[in-house]
């Protein structure tokens, strides 16, 4: 049975009514960007989020464009038939108001797209209007032709500008029926944070977060703190392994961990992130020959532009060299404020030849100093201190890279 919810934008335009069959799914992806309605006023209000943020959360959890494309592919002809019938019904009345004429024009524009997703995906005022008409049509049908919840929610979110703040309202009588019996609550404190946490834990596989595995303790600490400080809206939507508990580190250890998880048939989406150095590239080559399941993927850290001509020290003396694929560890992503001494970048010291890859491996000098500077930068950020020299550009790149890689794995596995 469908439960009606409404998506509301910050511009206070008419909300979008949407039938949702699994309201727990909607709660999971909206986080705190929803509030209860109907029975009484509550001082627990929604914290709206940009529509693009909620869409990205869906990607991380495996509800991607791929699912939407599948729905449109299977239902296109049926939906087009229904939309044409709706158009005939709307135009049969010869005395249309100006508003009705606009709706008919929007419906005709929608039909003209042939419901091709590529024509509807990019936000524009015109696309927003015709997507709302499509949502109106879907709300009228209550049969096997109704799209999946993820498709309905994606289309509704894509009708808002990407940065518009959006929240959902959910019927309180439905929520009261689903709150765990051992949770206390009060009318003006509804829903309680404790009840929300319990609801999240009870969402079966939809609550199995993507897992990010890295080579060691410091890598894990960096990624966790980057998401905490730079991407707080996504911290509850992925887990980054904590290597302080004695997990095996290094590139070879990460390879063994990924193979072990494959044998255990862990259902989570799993991303292994290796240093972008010779050992990391060697590990990637080895994994490419393994038959890992579709829910497990692996990447090296992305190349950095400034690393294409980076100062190095070797047997023949100092020289600038491309260190991508040879010596690009997590320290190189910490920011220029961490890796520079005065105006010069701390050099890479070559340590030896990787015989399998036939390239030299190296690491940045004064690594402890670089890490200390990072710790100080994180402390400033947590205390709300803004320092003009703090450089987050490479860390932002790394966070976005990790989320994009997770979304790609989720799409390939075709989860629903």
N, C-alpha and C positions, 0 to 999 in steps of 0.2 A: 504494500500500500504506500502511495506517495504521500509525503508530508510537505506542505507548502512553506517555503521560505521566501524571503525577499532580499535582494541585493540593493543596497543604497549607496549612492556616491556622495561625495562632499558637496557637490553643487546643488544638492537637495532637489534634483529633478525627480520625476515620477520613478519610484522604485521598480525594479524588475522582479516580477513574481515568477517563482521557479519551483516546480514540483521535484522533490528529491526523495529517492527511495531509501537511501542510507544516510541519515542525518549525521551519524557518527563520523562518516567520511568527511562531510562538510565541516564539522567541528574540528577535525584533525587538521585540515589544510588551512582553515581560517585562524587557528590558534585562538588569540584573544580578540580577533576582529569580528566578533559576533556578540549579540546580546539577546536575551529572552524578551518575549512580548506577551500581550494578551491579559494575564490575570491581575497583575499589580505592578505598580512602579517599583523599580529597583535602582539602587545606587551603584550596581555593578554594570558599568557601561562598556560598550565596545571600544577597542583601540584600533581604529581603521588602519589599513595598510594599502600601499599602492597595488593596483590590480596586477601589475607586472610581478610584484613580489609573491603574490598568492599563486600566480601561474607558475612561477619558478619552483615554489614548494611542491606543486603538483608534479613537475618534472622530476624532482628529487625522489618523490615517493613512487614514481613509475607510471603516473597517469599523464602521458605525454601526447604530443600531436599525433603520434602513431595510432593511438586509440581513436582519436577523433577522425583521422583519415579513414580508418576501418569502418567506423559507423557511417560516415558519409558515403563511402563506396558501396556498402551493403544496402543502404536505405535511400540512396539518391532518387531512383525512379519513383519509388512510392511517395517520397516527400514532394517531388516535383508535381506528381499527379494531384496530390492534396492541395498544394499551393495554387495550381491552376484552377482547381475547383473553388478555392477560397476567393480567387480573383474574380471569377464569374459571379460569385455570390455578392461580392462587394460592389461590382459594377452593374448589377441588375437593377439597382435603385437609381433612377435617373436624377434624383434630387440630392446630389452629394454636396456636403458642406466643403469648404476649402480644406479643413483638416482631413476629411475623408478622402478628398482628392489627393492630398499629400500621401496618405497611407496607401492608396491604390498605386500611386507612382512608385513608392518604395517597394511594394510587393512585386510590381512589374520589373523593377531593377533587380530584385532578389532572384526572380525566375530567370532573368537574362544572364546571371552568373553561372547558370546550370549547376549551382551548388558546388562549384569547384573551390576547394579549400584555399588554394593559393590566391584566389581572387578575393577572399574574405579575411585572410589572416592579418594583413597589414591594417593598422588602425587608421581610419579617416572618418570624417563626419558622415559621409555617405554610407560607409560600411557599418558604422555604429547604428544608423537608422535601419538598415535592412536586416542586420543581425537581431535587432529587437523585434522585428516583424517575424523572423524565423522562430524566435523564442515564443512569441504569441501563438504561432501555429502549433508548435510542440505542446504548449500548455493546453491546447484544445483536444489533442489526441491522447487517448488512454488505452493504447493497445500495444501489440508487439513492435510497432514501428517507432515507439518512443526511444530516443537515444539513451545511452548509458549516462549515469550521473556525472561522470567525469567530462563527457562531451557537453552536456547541458551547462555545467558550471564553467567550462573553458569558454564556450561561446558567450555566455553571459558576461564573464570577465573581460573578454575581448571587445565587448561593446562599450567599455569604458576606456578613456585615454590611459596609456600605460602608467602614468604617474598619478592618476586620480586616486584619492583615498577612498577605499570601499570597505563596507562591513555588511554582515548578514544579520537578519533577525529570524529567530526560530521560535516556534510555538512552545510556550511554557508547559502546556499539558502533555506534549510529547516528551519534553525533557524530564518532567516529573516521573514519567513512566519508565525512564531509562536510567535514572540516577541509582547507583548501587545502594542497597538497603542499609548498609552499615555507615552511610555518610550522613552527618547532621547538616541541616541547612536552615536558613531563616529567610523570610519573605524578602526583606530588603537587602539581603546579601546573597543573591541568587544569580548565577551558580557560584557556589563556594569554590575557591581554588582547589581544595582537597577533593571535591567531587569531580572537578575537571581532570585532575591528575588520574583519578581512578578510571574515568571514562577513557582517557587516552590509553591507559595500560590494557584496557579490555577490547581494543580494536583489532584483535587477531593480527594477520600479517600486515595490515595497513599501518600498524605501529612498529613494524620491524624496520628500523632506520637503516639507510645505507651506511656501510662501514668503510672508512678510509684507513688503510694500513700504510705505514711509512717505515723507513729503515731504522729509526732509533728514537731515543728519549727526547732529544732536543727538537728533532723534526716534529714529533707529536706535540710538544709544548708550543712550538711556533704556530702550527696550524690551529690548535685549539684556541690560543689567545687571539689569533687573527680573526677567527669567526666570532669570538666573544666581543672584540672591540670594533671590527670593521663590518661584520655581517651578522649582527645580533638577531635579525629576523629569521635566520636559518639554523641557529645553534641547536634547536630541538628537532631538526630534520636530518641530521646525520651524526654518526659517532666516529670519533677519531681515536684510534687505539692509544692506550696509555702504556708506554713501555717502562714505566717505573715499577711495574709488577713482575719484572723479570722475563718479559717476552724476548725471544731471540731477535737480535738486531742485525744490521748490515744487509747488503743486497742479497747474499745467498740465503740468509735467514728469512727474509721476506719471501723469496721464491718458495722455500719449504713451507712457510705458513700458508701461502695461497694454495699450494697443492694439497696440503692437509685439509683446508676448508672445503676444497672441491670434493675430496673423498668423503667428508662428513655431510655433504649435501646441505650446507647451510643455505637457507632460503633468501637471506638478505642480498641486496645489490652490494657488491664488494669491489672497491677500487684499490689496487696496489699502486702507490706512488714511489718511484725510485729517484734517487739523485740523478741528475743529468750529467753523469760522468761515465768513465769507461766501464766501471763495474756495473753501473745501472743499465747501460746499453747492452752489456753482455747478458745481464739477467733477463732483459726484454727478449733478446734473441732466443734464450733458452725456453722462456714461457711460450713464445710463438710456436714452438714445436710440441707444446703440451696440449692435450685435449681438455681444456678447461670448460666448464659449463658456461652458458650464456650470461649468467648473473655475475660472473667474475671477470673483471677487466683490469688492465694494467697500463701505466704510462710512466714516462720519466717527467720530471719537472719541465716546464716549457722553456724553450730557448729565450735568452734575454738579448736585446739589441746591443746594449753596451758591452756584453760579453764577447762580441765578435772581434773586438780589438782591445784585449784586456792585458794589463801589465803582468808579466810572468818572470820567474827566475829559474834558470836551468843551468846545466853544465857549461853552456857557451855564454852565459851571462844574461842580463835582462833583455827582454824583447816583448813586444805586444803580440798576442796570439788569440785566436778564436778558442775560447775555453768551453763553449757549448759542446756537450757530448764527451768532455774530457775531465772537467773539474768544476762543474756547476752544482755545488751543494746548496743546502738550504740557506747558509750564511750569505750567499750572494743575493738573496731576495730580501734581506732585512732592511735595505734602504741605504742611500748614499751617506746618510748621517751615521751609519754604523760601519760602513766599509771604507770610508775615506779617512786619511790622516792628513789634515790640512786640505790642500787642493788635489792630492794624489790618492788614487785608490790603492788599498793594501794589495800587494801582488800575490799571485798564485805561485807556489813553489812546487815544481815538478818532482814527483817522488819515485817514479819508476814506470816501466813499460808494461802495459797489459798485453800479454803475448797473444791471447785469443783475438782481441780487437785490433791489435797492432797500432795502438795509440798510447801516448803517455797519460798517466793519471797524475793529478795534483790536488793540493788543497790550499786555502787562503792562509797566509801567515797571521799570527796573533789572533787565532780563532777565539780564544777565551775573551779577549778584549772586545771583539765584534759581538759576541753573545752578551757580554755585560752591558754594552751600549743598548742592545735590544731590550734587555730587562728594564733598563732605565726608561726607555721610550714607552714601553707597555705600562710601567708604573705611572708615568705622566698621563697617559691616555685614560687609565682607570680613575685617576683623580680629576679628570676634566681639564687638565692643563694643556693648553695649546702652545706648541713650540714651532716657530716658522721653519726651523731646519729639519723637522721630522718628515721623512720621506716614506710614504706608504705605497708608492706606485707599483713596485714589484710585488709586494705582498697582496695588493688588490688583484693584480694579474693572477697570482697563484691561487687565491681564493676562488676567483671566477673560473679559472681553468679547472679546478677540482670539481666545482658544481656542474660545469659543462660536461666533463668526462662522466660523472655519475649519471646525468640525464641521458647521455648517449648509451650507456650500458642498460639503463632502465628501458629505453626505447627498443633496443635490440632484443631484450628478453621478452618483450610483448606482454608485460604484466597488465592485469585489469583490476 
